[in-house]
Structure formats: C-alpha cells, structure tokens
Amino acid sequence: MLIKFFGTRGSIPICDSGFQEFGGNTSCVAVMDESKKGSVLVFDAGTGIRNLGKELMQRDFEPNDRIVMAFSHFHWDHLQGFPFFAPAYDVSKKIDIIAMGQDLSSPNLKAVFANQMESTYFPVSLDNMGAQFNFLTKEANSQYFSTGKSGSLFSNKHNHPGGAYGYRLEVEGKVFVYCTDVEHGETLDQNVIDFAKDADVLIHEAQYTPDELSNFKGWGHSSWEQAIEVAERAGVKKLYLTHHDPEHNDDFIRAEEKKCQARFKDCFFAREGQEVLI
C-alpha cells in the first residue's frame, strides 16, 4: 500500500507563510497501489482533495477502476474540498462514496453532498457534476473493499461531537489504521487501542499539545501524548500525527515532533504531500 497525505490541517485551511512544511489543506488521505495505477481509496474530502484530483486526472484509469471515498464524519473541514475534486466532473470516472459503521447517524448520504452544492452555496449542483456516483451506507462494522488487491475495510465508532469513525484497512498482511477527530477523555478509549492493534501504520489525530488539551474539553480532539500512548499499547510500528491545529506553525510543530520522537522513535507529524509505503 502507498499512503499519501493530501490534507493534514484541522478545523480550517490556512495559507500563511510559516505553515507550508506540514501543510495548510484540511483532511484528505489517499491509499493506492505502489504503482499508482488502478483504483484508489480516499479518506475524507477536505481541501486537500483538490490536489489529489489533479493528480488522478493525470492517471490512465481502466474501465473497472474506481475511486472509493470513505468518510470519518461530515464536519465541514472533512467535506469542503469535494466540490473542487476534478474527477467528479469526468463522466468516465466511477466514484463510490461510503459511510460505514454501527449506530451510523448520518442523514441521507447523497443529501450530505447535494446540500453543500445548492445554488446558494455553489454554482454547480451534484447532479450536474458528471461522474458516475454510487452512494453506499453500511450500518455495520463490516468489510467493504474490492478495488484491486484483495483487502478488507473495517470501521470503529469513537467519541467526537456528532460521532466519528476510524477505519482499518487490511491488505495482504499489511494493516493501515486511520483515526481522526477522536476525544479520548480522562482515559484512552480501549476500543481505539484494540482497533489499531499491530498496525503497520497508524494515522491518529493530535490537534493539541498535552498542555493545551485541558482547555478544549468537549471539542472532540486528542493530544500527541494520547496518540503515542495508543500506538504504544496497540503495538503500532509507525505513527503519523495529523489534523494540525491552525494556530500551530511549522516551527512549533517541528519542535513538538522532536518531543514525540524522544518517546516514540517512529512518530512523525504528517506533512502534506508525504508518501508512506507499507
């Protein structure tokens, strides 16, 4: 699996100088074959998905290739890039949009995307975009993945205002876990630890420093210290921290990264454009 970060910022995109090393676009991560051919699995559609779309438009798609988009939840910073995703305007592209997990409280899935593209907010409606869309809601933590190599995708609900889901992708003995927008509380969520068990790569959000966390109770996020503890207890090989706070510039994040690596060697703050092969 090749994992590529297209959006690493939390809450709101930012383009100020001093914020470019770690990225200013909001959440979007793509998983694909290392050849960068075939289908692609996308987690979340923050503003980073615009650059993913540009990259995919340069690729030759076979008739059975699909773009599968899985969403952790539908807060604005995980959805706002979708209207600017170029493949969505290509009639030859097949796009599966999925929401998956027990106790799924999402409204009509198509409506989530159609509503943000009403004429009040955007000049092009969802129905006029052009791609072949398939909206799938699976109200179970069951597998859904059949794009190329044999694999399984599982979900886990965790604590976040309105609810959010982590995803575990298993392909040919390799394990990748995506867990963003999670608030553990006073103690770590054991279900999250179990879900990340023995992952080759865990992406876990870390919007706040340990000192900041107590000031944001109920906001739905974690500290890097909590993310590291999850990785340690789950036996994770590599940890990538994401959903960077918009107040944290490159110098600040770089300094925090050194603190993290002093405790967990293979821990990195995700950088936009970074590729990870497992």
Secondary structure, DSSP 8 states (H G I E B T S, - for coil): -EEEEEE-B-SS----TT-SSS-SSBSEEEEE-TTS-S-EEEE--STTHHHHHHHHTTS---TT--EEEE-S---GGGTTTGGG-GGGG-TT-EEEEEEE-TT-----HHHHHHHTTSTTT-SS-GGGS-SEEEEEEE-SS-----SSS-EEEEEEEE-STT-EEEEEEEETTEEEEEE-S----SS--HHHHHHTTT-SEEEEE--B-HHHHGGGTTS---BHHHHHHHHHHHT-SEEEEE-B-TT--HHHHHHHHHHHHHH-TTEEE--TT-EEE-
